[in-house]
Amino acid sequence: MSNSTISLAKSAGRVLPDLASAQAAEIAELRAMVESLRANARQPGRVSFKVSEKGCVSIYGMNMRGIHLYASQWLKILEHAEAIKSFIEVNRSALAWKGEA
């Protein structure tokens, strides 16, 4: 065996356990994530919040995919909460309601 072959074998001996260790850690992390998702599975009527990958505030439990807006957009909507409620009351008969025919 040449010196370069021995050196390569030594390098592979160090890299392979590191790779196996990294894979085992990643698998353990993924299993923990799956368990967390199962434990917090969306329940009908339950609203939950999350920070998206892009930094948006995401609200789940109101429609199939969730509602995603940046924090500044949510705050702007919340500033107008009373006006929105009033608008809904004034237009109640013309509005569609989820779950109603």
Helices and strands as residue ranges (DSSP letters): H 3-39, E 48-51, E 57-60, E 67-69, H 71-79, H 81-90, G 92-94
